[in-house]
Amino acid sequence: MEKRDEELVIRILAEPGNDELRKLMGEHRAYETRLDEFNKRVYLSDQEQVERKRIQKLKLAGRDRIEQILAAHREKEALP
């Protein structure tokens, strides 16, 4: 995440009523941790490979939603 995005996330999370972003950021970190665990292993079973792919998709979907929220806030801040 770019520094500009990180600063925007911090500002948004400081405001009340941003539970969705808070939840998404927590899930994103959890997915990242889980993927790191898989990536450290030399061999993954078929089931683990499927789980890794599932987590990657969930992480990407969450990231897309985070980007939508950030874009909406950027647009709102740009309005006079």
C-alpha positions as CSV (number, residue, x, y, z in Angstrom):
1,M,0.0,0.0,0.0
2,E,1.3,3.4,-0.9
3,K,2.1,5.9,1.8
4,R,-0.7,8.2,0.6
5,D,-3.1,5.3,1.0
6,E,-1.8,4.4,4.4
7,E,-2.3,8.0,5.6
8,L,-5.9,8.0,4.2
9,V,-6.7,4.7,5.9
10,I,-5.4,6.1,9.2
11,R,-7.6,9.2,8.8
12,I,-10.6,7.2,7.9
13,L,-10.2,4.8,10.8
14,A,-9.9,7.7,13.2
15,E,-13.4,8.8,12.2
16,P,-16.4,7.1,13.8
17,G,-18.5,4.7,11.9
18,N,-15.9,3.0,9.7
19,D,-16.4,-0.5,10.9
20,E,-16.3,-2.0,7.4
21,L,-12.9,-0.6,6.7
22,R,-11.6,-1.7,10.1
23,K,-12.9,-5.2,9.5
24,L,-11.5,-5.4,6.0
25,M,-8.1,-4.2,7.2
26,G,-8.0,-6.9,9.9
27,E,-9.1,-9.6,7.5
28,H,-6.4,-8.4,5.0
29,R,-3.7,-8.7,7.7
30,A,-4.9,-12.2,8.7
31,Y,-4.9,-13.4,5.1
32,E,-1.4,-12.0,4.6
33,T,-0.2,-13.9,7.7
34,R,-1.8,-17.1,6.5
35,L,-0.4,-16.8,3.0
36,D,3.1,-16.1,4.4
37,E,2.8,-19.4,6.4
38,F,1.9,-21.2,3.2
39,N,4.7,-19.5,1.2
40,K,7.4,-20.5,3.7
41,R,6.6,-24.1,3.1
42,V,8.4,-26.1,0.5
43,Y,5.6,-28.5,-0.2
44,L,1.8,-28.0,0.0
45,S,-0.7,-30.8,-0.1
46,D,-3.5,-30.6,-2.7
47,Q,-5.9,-29.4,0.0
48,E,-3.4,-26.8,1.2
49,Q,-3.0,-25.5,-2.4
50,V,-6.7,-25.1,-2.7
51,E,-6.9,-23.3,0.6
52,R,-4.0,-21.0,-0.4
53,K,-5.8,-20.1,-3.6
54,R,-9.0,-19.5,-1.7
55,I,-7.3,-17.1,0.7
56,Q,-5.6,-15.3,-2.2
57,K,-9.0,-14.7,-3.8
58,L,-10.5,-13.5,-0.5
59,K,-7.6,-11.2,0.1
60,L,-7.9,-9.8,-3.4
61,A,-11.7,-9.2,-3.0
62,G,-11.1,-7.5,0.3
63,R,-8.4,-5.3,-1.2
64,D,-10.7,-4.3,-4.1
65,R,-13.3,-3.3,-1.5
66,I,-10.7,-1.3,0.5
67,E,-9.7,0.5,-2.7
68,Q,-13.4,1.3,-3.4
69,I,-13.7,2.8,0.1
70,L,-10.5,4.8,-0.3
71,A,-11.6,6.1,-3.8
72,A,-15.0,7.2,-2.3
73,H,-13.2,9.1,0.5
74,R,-10.7,10.7,-2.0
75,E,-13.7,11.8,-4.1
76,K,-15.5,13.2,-1.1
77,E,-12.4,15.1,0.0
78,A,-11.9,16.6,-3.5
79,L,-15.4,18.2,-3.5
80,P,-15.3,21.9,-2.6
